[in-house]
Amino acid sequence: MFGTVVPYRAESAATQAVGVDFDLTLIRHDQGWQDGRIYGQPIPGALESLRALLRVRAVFIVTARHRTFHPLIAEWLTAHGFDAVVDDDPDRCYWTTRGRILVTNKKLGAACYIDDRAIEFGGDWTAALATARHRMALTPATAAQGERP
């Protein structure tokens, strides 16, 4: 299943971008978290894929990392040949600039997202919940009683 198809439409900002996760989608973590230091190598195919996406849509990197790390992500992208900027607009809802990658912690409007932890919702909550429980390593018993660390 390929999910919802969102073709480009000039009048719709939400169709003009692709959101890409940073950690474990673009960059490896061979040595663990390292206090947020950005040290990893690109995941094979990631840079070529970013270039391919940039040819057809605006691209933004969405990360759960604190804003203090966003300039480091932009520097990593720049070091790999991309024009990258940090999101400084607290009210931004969309990114439509092609050729320049935005680094943000906001889930902006996009045709699609590429993320290592995403679960695609195809309209069936039973399937989505089962997948979520599996990804969280919950058994039916722990899910029913509420898992506590």
DAZI-V712743 format. One record per pair of residues at least 24 apart in sequence whose C-alpha atoms are under 6 Angstrom apart, sorted by sequence separation. I is the first residue (numbers start at 0). J is the second residue. D is the distance in Angstrom with one decimal. If there is no record, write none. Layout:
i:I j:J d:D
i:I j:J d:D
//
This chain:
i:57 j:95 d:5.2
i:57 j:96 d:5.3
i:16 j:56 d:5.2
i:18 j:58 d:6.0
i:20 j:60 d:5.6
i:57 j:97 d:4.3
i:15 j:56 d:5.6
i:16 j:57 d:4.4
i:17 j:58 d:5.0
i:18 j:59 d:5.0
i:19 j:60 d:4.8
i:20 j:61 d:5.1
i:21 j:62 d:5.9
i:59 j:100 d:5.2
i:63 j:104 d:5.7
i:16 j:58 d:5.4
i:18 j:60 d:5.8
i:19 j:61 d:5.9
i:20 j:62 d:5.7
i:58 j:100 d:5.4
i:59 j:101 d:4.5
i:60 j:102 d:4.8
i:61 j:103 d:5.1
i:62 j:104 d:5.0
i:59 j:102 d:5.8
i:61 j:104 d:5.1
i:53 j:98 d:5.8
i:15 j:95 d:5.8
i:24 j:115 d:5.7
i:17 j:109 d:5.2
i:16 j:109 d:4.8
i:17 j:110 d:5.8
i:19 j:112 d:5.7
i:16 j:110 d:5.9
i:17 j:111 d:5.3
i:18 j:112 d:4.6
i:19 j:113 d:4.8
i:20 j:114 d:5.0
i:13 j:108 d:4.5
i:14 j:109 d:5.6
i:17 j:112 d:5.8
i:13 j:109 d:4.8
i:14 j:110 d:4.6
i:5 j:110 d:5.3
//
